[in-house]
């Protein structure tokens, strides 16, 4: 029998990097300590942990307010953890099974968590519409995203901390250092170059942030570009670009029309231009990078 619940997916952002930097044993111990604290926060807010998901968890709550308060409390603890979290919230009908929940609502909450930036809470209309006025004031409408199994795009809101400045949504992702020359020979590669940027990604450098902030691994000092605009990952044998920006990311491959990403992901193939915040008309524009997928 279906039952409407508020769902919270939360996980540790950049957990792969954590294991690489801290080592398996220390990273696993830290992850378990963080998950214990997250479980405690769920219980303190009247929720139930449905299951653990490696470096995250799924929790359910009877009300949208309690799920949102739990997510905000988790974000407040990030400084103590020394790690960043990301969370997705949705309200909808689910079917309870042994140790799990099933239904489209779970897919929607998981989808929002997957596109949230480190330190960010994303929520759907279905959840935000059920919030009390004080919490609803913290919701900022972003845009709509496609969700597997849903015919229509889902409208997405950002839930901001009460003390966050309006610009804070652009200050989330941690930049990674560039790869060392000469490494990764024969591996899949992604060459990125522009007016002030030039680097190559390989599986040895599996992730890089792009934006105008000085902390980004690949900095694009354009007014069109968000501070933390996008992330490029090497995943499942390819290079995946995920947009986290306000203005969107435009990708033009060959002579094809530009593909616009807004809080969504796409695999980069072949070669072309990427416009971070605007259409890529020429490779020498300050918001544009050229890209080429090949082997290093």
N, C-alpha and C positions, 0 to 999 in steps of 0.2 A: 504494500500500500504506500502511495506517495505521501510525503510529508514536507511542507515548506520549511526550509531552514536557511539561516545565514551561514555561508561557508567561507572559511579563511584558509588559503594556501599561503604558506610562508617558507622561505628557504634562505640559506646562507649564500650570498652572492660571492662569485669568484672563489668557490670552494676548491676548484681544481688548482688555482694559483696558491691557495693556502697549503695544500698538500705538497706542492713543489717547493715552497719556501720553508715550511716548518718541518717537513718530513712526515711520513705516514703516522707514526706513533703519536707525536705531539698534536698533529692536526686532528686525528681521530679523538683524542682526549678532549681537546678544546670543543670540537663539534658536539660531543656528548654533553659537555657542561652547558653549552648554549641551548641545546634541545631540552635539557632538564628545566632550564629557566623559562623557555617558551611554553612548555607544558604547564608549569606553575602559573604563568600569566593567563593561559587559557582557563584553567580552573578558577582562578580568582575573579574572572569575569563571567562566570556561569556557563562556560563552554565545555565541550568534550573533545578530547583528542581522538580522532577516528583512526589514524595510522601515522607512522613515521615513514619518511620518504628519503632515506639516506641522510641528506644534509638539510632536511626540512620536514614539515608535517602538514597534515590536513586536519582542521578542527571545524566543528559545527556549533552553532549557537541558536537559541530560540528567537533572538531578536537581532536586528541589524545594529542597534546601538551597542550591544555587548560585544559583537564581533569587531566593530570599529574601534571601540575602546581598547580591546585586546591588541589589535594591530598597532595602535598608537603607542601603547605601553611597551610593546616589543621594540619599536623604533627608538623610544627613549632610552632603552638599555644598550643600544649599539656601542656607545662610547665605552661602557664597562666591558663589553664583549671584546672590543678591539676588532670587530668585524661588522660588515654591513649586511642588512637583510633586505629582502624585497617581498612584497605581499600582494595578493589578489583577493578581492572580496566580491561576493555575489549572493543574492537571495533568490532561491527558487526551489522547486519540488525535487526531492530525491527519494530513492528507494534504499532502505537499509538492508544490508546483507551481513554475513558473518565478518566482523572486523573491517567493514568497508561501506561506502555509500556509492550509489550508482545513479546515472542520469546525466542529462545535458548540463544541469547546473554545475556539476563537478568539472565538466570540461571547460565551462566558461570561466570559473574561478581559477583553474589551472592555467588557462590561456593568458589571463591578466597577470598572474604571477610571472609567467615566462617572459612577458614584454616589459615588466616594470624595471626601472633602473635601480641600482643599489641605493638603499635608503628611501625607497618610494613605495607608497601604497596606492594601488589602483582599484577602482570599484565601478560596478555597473549602475545604470539607471535603476534597476530593480532593487538594488540595495540602498542607494542614496535616497530614493523616493520614500523609503521607510524610516529614515533617520529623524531623530528629534531636531528641532530648529537649531540648537547650538552646534550640533555635529554637522548638520547639513550645510552650515555656513563655511565649514572647512573644505567642502567639496568644490573643486574647480573643473568644469567641463573641458575635456581635451579634444577628443574626436571620436571616430568610430573605427572599429577593427573587425576583421573577418574572424569568425570562430567556426571550427570544423563542426558540421552538423547543423549549423544555423543558416537559414536562407538569407536573412538580412544581417547587415553589420550590427555590432553591439556598441552602444555609446559608452565611452569610458570617461571616468572622472578621476582626478587626483585628490586624495585625502591628505591635506596638509596639516602639519603640526601647528598648534595655535600660536607658537612663537616664531614660525617661519616667515621670512620675508617673501614678498611676491615673486622675487627672482630666484628663490631657492630651488625651484624645480630644475634648474639647469646645472646644479652643483652637486651631482651625485657620484659619477663614476670615477674610479681611480685609474689613472693612466699607467701604462706599462712601458718599460724601457724598450728601445729599438734593438733589433737583432744585430749580432756581430757579423761583419763582412766575412765572406768565405765559408759560412756554415750553411748546412742544409743542402748540399749539392745533390741533385737528382730528385729532390723532394718536390711535391706540388708547391707552387709559389703564387703569390699575388703581388705584382709590382704596382705601387701607388706613387704618383708624382704630380707636382703642381708648382706654383710660383715659389713657394717657400717650403715645400715638403717633398721628400723622396725617401721611400723605404720599401722593403720587400718582406712580406709575411710568408712564413713556412710553418709546418707543424711544430718546429722548434720555437717559434713565436706564434702561439695559437690565438692570441687575442690582443687587440689594440683598440683604444678609444680615440675618437676623432671629434674635434671641436675647437672652439676659439680659446678655451681656458688653457693657461700655461701648464696645468697638470696633465693635459692630454698627451698620450703617446704620439699622436700625430696632430699638430696644431695648425688650424686654419684661421688666421686672424681676419675674418670677414664679418661685417655687421649682420649679414644674412644668416650666419651660422650660429647655432646655440652654443653655450659654453661647453656642454657635454652633449654633442649632437647625435652621435651614433657609435655603435660598437661593431667591429668586424671580428668574427671568430672562425677558426678552422674547426669544422665539425662534420663528422661522417664523410670525410674525404673531400670536402669542398669548403669554400669560403662564404660565410653567411654574414650579410650586412643587416643589422637591426637598427631601425631609426628610433631615437628617443627624443626628438626635437619638437619645437613649436611649429616651424615652417615646413617640415618634411624634407625628405631626401629624394632627389631626382636621379634616375639611372638611365643612361642612354647607351645601348649596345649597338654598334655599327650604325646603320641607317634607320633603325627602328625608332618609333616614337618613345619619348621618355616614360619610364615607369615611376609613378609617384608613390613613395612609402610614407605612411603616417602611423607611427607606433606599430610597425609591422616589419617583417623580415623577408629577404629574398636571397637566393644563391647567386653569386657573381660568376658569370661565365664569359669566355671570350675576352673582348677588349672594348673599351668605350670611355665614356665620361660620367663622373658622378658630381652632381651639384648639391652641396650641403646648404639647403635653405633657398634655392632658386634653380630655375632651369639652367642646365649646362650648355651654353651656346658656343663657347670657345674654350680651349684648354688653358688659355692664359688668364682667365677670370680668377679673381681672388677667392671665390668660394668653390672652385672646381678642381677636382683631381682626375687625372687619367688613370685608368686601370688596365691591367693585362694579366690574365690567368695563364700560367705556364708551368715550367719546372725550373727550379733553381740550380 
